[in-house]
């Protein structure tokens, strides 16, 4: 028989503030985002208006109905953003879905304007729309990225989060809690659990935190209300049968508390999971990953264009770095090393030299001091690193020459870390799947902790990226990389 702690006991064990209803942070954040997007859309359309007609002709253009066209564009743009559900809390500050919806909403409204102008033969300036579209989209994406950074900062302080009750077996509860509770951007705080065992002293999560265990699933809704939880997450189904889950969902109608199901399949397939209803039976369909086709061609085109532009912009900075390296220590400016690329092919990776010339020969003497995990060699105070090299590594400036590798097609801007041949020799079979795509200058390991990650965490992040990458996700990782570099997260 499953143990169950009374709701009265749960209430008595809780601090007073935890028994209160969750703060309506969603409305606050949504209102601020709507205001931000409206301001950015007005700026974009206003700039397009002025750039198209010029200062001298703005007054004449206004009288020529373009003011009404601009107002209609602003209204339609905002309606499209709302209709695309870009303000749903589930998409805010997490993953790339928010950015994808903003892009789709923007393209939709301009497609609508193009169709309307053709059908009704309206004379709408193409150059006006050509300026408003890219400018507005860039401003919206930049605004959302900035808002996401600020929201995550607040979530790291415990604000703007949803308290949740997690239901399931102890092992499954710990796993889900570590994923949702250990990731501030997810916007969740574990308020309590229901393991079916009813630990009177509380339940210890993997991070050491003790939370109330309300016991069995029966009465979970009442317990969630007492905990001040705004959602219930069902972790696995070993302790939850179909009938109980249905009863729980029925009882939650009108409560304002959300229900979510967590499956470990999402850790493997993620966005490749699709639901197919067959005669009332929901089947989870897992799309097989693909490593060629139009999406990879688009990725290559983006890599080539972005890296070429990056080289042109950063050329003066790279020239200064080259001179400083030459003055700091004897040896070449660049460090070249054989790395393993896509499908096991090898290439010569280029970096700014950050170590002494005989660094490779001295590696054997430092093997016993290795602080890395698995096949990686890492040493926080590596004596082979030069003074200039330490600064370059701190801000990842030593990796700038890898843009040449991206231009030549050996690397991508985003991808798994490029391994050494000796590291690949020690790879287990599943780890070799990292070689199914091109290695990247940055990647999930770069924005997820870098040198602070264990080998297992690095592999898990890389494999998830390999099988579930997207161009929007790549752009998001590039944005996060800028922050990680400036904050020097795990860099040494």
Protein Blocks (a to p, Z undefined) as FASTA:
>chain_A
ZZdddfklmmmmpcfklmpccdfkklmmmmmmmmmmmmmmmmmmmmmmmmmnommlmmmm
mmnopmmmmmmmmmmmmmmmmmnopmbfklgopajklmmmmmmmmmmmmmmmmmmmmmno
pacdfklmmmmmmmmmmmmmmmmmmmmmmmmmmmmnopaiacdddeddfklmmmmmmmmm
mmmknopacfbdcehnopanbpadfkopacddebiaehklmmmmmnopabdcdehjklbc
fklmmmmmmmmgonlpacddddfklmmnmmmpccddeehiacdddddddfedjklmmmmm
mmmmmmmmmmmmmmmmmmmmmmmmmmmpgcdfbdcdddddeehiacddddddfbdfklmm
mmmmmmmmocbehjbccdfklckbcfklmmmmmnommmmmmmmmmmnopacfbdcddddf
klmmmpcfklmmmmmpccdfbdfklmnnpjmpcfklmmmmmmmmmmmgcfklmmmmmmmm
mmmmmnopoiZZ
